[in-house]
């Protein structure tokens, strides 16, 4: 982790942004006290594709049927 003062950050902003984009964290300080942190942005989540598992999963017809009493008892700690 690199620390730079505000004047140096203004002078070398492009270089510091390249370093941050490469994964480095840069602390910007005023009078030796940290005031800001320059970090890379997290990658944008990949867009979901609908139907990815179409034809690969089988949902039984009674999927939403009530659970048997002995299974309910296990959930309820009986």
N, C-alpha and C positions, 0 to 999 in steps of 0.2 A: 504494500500500500504506500503510495507516494503522497507527500504533502507539499503543496505549493501555495505561495501567497497570491493575493488577488491580482496584483500587478503582473506577476508571471503568468497567471491563468489567462488574463486578457491578452497578453503578448503571444502566448503559445496555445491558444484555444484549439486550433485545428489539430495540432499534435496531441493534445490531451484527449480530445474526442476520439481520435484514432486509437489511442491506448485504451480508453474505456471500452470502445467497441470490440477491442481484442480481448476483453475480459478483466482488465486491470481496474482497480478502484483508486480514484484520486480524491484526496481531501483538499479542499480550498480553505485557506486560513486567512484571518485578518488579525494582524498583530500577534501572530503565533498561535491564536486560538481557532480551532476548527469551526467553520460556519456553514459549510456545504460539502456535499459528497457527490462526485461525478461517477456514476456506475453505468454499466451497459444495460440497455433495455432487455427485459425478458422477451424471448421469442414469442411471437403471436401464436396462440393455440391454433392447431390445424383445424380447418373447417370440417365439421362432421359430414359424413356421407350417409344419407338415408338408404336403407335397404342393404346394408353391408352384409348382414347375415341371412338374407332372404334365402329360403330353401335349405338352410343349414341347421335351423333349430326346429324342434317339434314341441308345440304347446298342446297338452292334452285338453280334450273338451271339458273335463271337470276341473280345470285349473283353479277356478274361483269357488269351488264347492266348499262348504263348511268343513273344518277339520274334525276328525274323529275325537271323541271325548278323551281317550288316553293321550293323544298328542296335545290337546289343550291343557290337560293336567300337567304335562311336562313343562309347558311354557309358564304356567301359573305356580309352579313349584309344589304341586300336590303329590 
